[in-house]
Amino acid sequence: MNCSIWLKIPRLDLRVLIAGFCIAAIAQLAAAQRSSKPEPSSAYQRGLQAIRTGDVQQAQSEFEQAIRANPRDAGAHSALGWVLLVRNEPDAAIQHLHAALRLKPLLAQAHSYLGEALAQKNLPEEAITEFRTAIKLAPSNDDAHRGARPHAGGATASR
């Protein structure tokens, strides 16, 4: 048996000639897929560095650039949401946090940030729902616990 299969993988074009050894072809495909996992963009990394140095404006610019380069980057949307939250722009923060959660619904930190943004908009019921979700996904998320307390009448949001 001699057949050719073209496999298209981001950044790789592999032509695997299968001469009865499908196992070898599958192993090559698996290795290629592992090596093609996207790494965080350099703009995203620069945004994190800007946050560490306290340059929120630069962080916003870098995360916006990361999103332009990859609109499906949930981490960049979440980080930009946080930056916008810090800059007291809850409406814009909510948009990016919703985008992050559409891409990665189990991103606990995005739920926590969304809770903060909703609290800034004086939407305590919606905020507590997000804090509870964050706590359920990541029970050690201190930000979510702190955010939930004022909106739950002093009780924790672990229900």
C-alpha positions as CSV (number, residue, x, y, z in Angstrom):
1,M,0.0,0.0,0.0
2,N,1.5,3.3,-1.0
3,C,-0.5,6.5,-0.7
4,S,0.3,10.2,0.1
5,I,-1.5,12.3,2.6
6,W,-1.1,16.0,2.9
7,L,-1.5,17.4,6.4
8,K,-1.9,21.1,7.0
9,I,-0.8,22.2,10.4
10,P,-0.2,25.9,11.4
11,R,3.4,26.8,10.4
12,L,4.0,23.2,9.1
13,D,3.2,21.4,5.8
14,L,3.9,17.7,6.2
15,R,3.9,15.2,3.4
16,V,3.7,11.8,5.0
17,L,4.3,8.9,2.7
18,I,2.5,5.9,4.2
19,A,3.9,2.6,3.2
20,G,1.8,0.4,5.5
21,F,3.2,2.1,8.6
22,C,0.3,4.3,9.7
23,I,1.6,4.3,13.3
24,A,4.7,6.2,12.3
25,A,2.5,8.8,10.4
26,I,0.2,9.2,13.4
27,A,3.2,9.7,15.7
28,Q,4.6,12.4,13.3
29,L,1.3,14.1,13.2
30,A,1.0,14.1,17.0
31,A,4.5,15.5,17.4
32,A,3.8,18.3,14.8
33,Q,0.6,19.2,16.5
34,R,2.3,19.5,19.9
35,S,5.0,21.7,18.4
36,S,2.4,24.0,16.8
37,K,0.6,25.1,20.0
38,P,0.5,28.9,20.0
39,E,2.8,30.6,22.4
40,P,1.7,33.9,24.1
41,S,2.4,36.7,21.8
42,S,5.3,39.1,22.4
43,A,2.7,41.9,22.7
44,Y,0.9,40.0,25.5
45,Q,4.3,39.4,27.3
46,R,5.1,43.1,27.0
47,G,1.7,43.9,28.4
48,L,2.4,41.8,31.4
49,Q,5.7,43.4,31.9
50,A,4.1,46.9,31.7
51,I,1.7,45.8,34.4
52,R,4.6,44.7,36.6
53,T,6.2,48.1,36.2
54,G,2.9,50.0,36.8
55,D,2.5,51.3,33.2
56,V,-1.2,50.7,32.8
57,Q,-1.4,52.8,29.6
58,Q,1.4,50.8,27.9
59,A,-0.2,47.5,29.1
60,Q,-3.5,48.6,27.5
61,S,-1.7,49.3,24.2
62,E,0.2,46.0,24.3
63,F,-2.9,43.9,25.0
64,E,-4.8,45.7,22.3
65,Q,-2.0,44.8,19.9
66,A,-2.1,41.2,21.0
67,I,-5.8,41.1,20.3
68,R,-5.4,42.6,16.9
69,A,-2.8,39.9,16.2
70,N,-5.0,37.1,17.6
71,P,-8.6,38.0,18.3
72,R,-9.1,34.5,19.9
73,D,-6.5,35.1,22.6
74,A,-8.7,34.8,25.8
75,G,-5.8,35.7,28.0
76,A,-5.2,39.0,26.2
77,H,-9.0,39.9,26.4
78,S,-9.0,39.1,30.1
79,A,-5.9,41.1,30.8
80,L,-7.2,44.0,28.7
81,G,-10.4,43.8,30.7
82,W,-8.5,44.1,33.9
83,V,-6.6,47.1,32.6
84,L,-9.8,48.8,31.6
85,L,-11.2,48.0,35.0
86,V,-8.2,49.7,36.7
87,R,-8.7,52.7,34.4
88,N,-12.4,52.9,35.6
89,E,-13.8,51.9,32.2
90,P,-16.2,49.1,33.2
91,D,-18.3,49.1,30.0
92,A,-15.2,48.4,27.9
93,A,-13.9,46.0,30.5
94,I,-17.1,44.0,30.4
95,Q,-16.9,43.7,26.6
96,H,-13.4,42.2,26.7
97,L,-14.2,40.0,29.7
98,H,-17.2,38.6,27.9
99,A,-15.0,38.0,24.9
100,A,-12.5,36.1,27.0
101,L,-15.3,34.0,28.6
102,R,-16.8,33.2,25.2
103,L,-13.4,31.8,24.2
104,K,-12.6,30.2,27.5
105,P,-15.7,29.8,29.7
106,L,-13.7,28.3,32.6
107,L,-11.3,31.2,33.0
108,A,-11.8,31.9,36.7
109,Q,-9.8,35.1,36.8
110,A,-12.0,36.6,34.0
111,H,-15.1,35.8,36.0
112,S,-13.6,37.5,39.0
113,Y,-12.6,40.6,36.9
114,L,-16.1,40.6,35.4
115,G,-17.6,40.6,38.9
116,E,-15.5,43.7,39.7
117,A,-16.6,45.4,36.5
118,L,-20.3,44.7,37.3
119,A,-19.8,45.9,40.8
120,Q,-18.4,49.2,39.4
121,K,-21.6,49.5,37.4
122,N,-23.6,49.0,40.6
123,L,-25.0,45.6,39.4
124,P,-24.4,43.6,42.7
125,E,-26.6,40.6,41.8
126,E,-24.7,40.0,38.5
127,A,-21.4,40.7,40.2
128,I,-22.0,38.1,42.9
129,T,-22.9,35.5,40.3
130,E,-19.5,36.1,38.6
131,F,-17.6,36.0,41.9
132,R,-19.4,32.7,42.8
133,T,-18.5,31.3,39.5
134,A,-14.8,32.3,39.9
135,I,-14.8,30.7,43.4
136,K,-16.3,27.5,42.1
137,L,-13.7,27.3,39.3
138,A,-10.8,28.3,41.5
139,P,-11.6,28.1,45.3
140,S,-8.3,29.7,46.2
141,N,-9.1,32.9,44.1
142,D,-8.7,35.5,46.9
143,D,-9.8,38.3,44.6
144,A,-13.2,36.6,44.0
145,H,-13.6,36.0,47.8
146,R,-12.8,39.6,48.6
147,G,-15.1,40.9,45.8
148,A,-18.0,38.6,46.9
149,R,-18.1,39.6,50.5
150,P,-19.4,43.2,50.2
151,H,-22.1,42.0,47.8
152,A,-23.2,39.0,49.9
153,G,-23.8,40.9,53.1
154,G,-20.5,39.8,54.6
155,A,-21.0,36.1,53.9
156,T,-18.7,34.2,51.5
157,A,-19.9,33.4,48.1
158,S,-19.3,29.6,48.3
159,R,-23.0,28.6,48.0
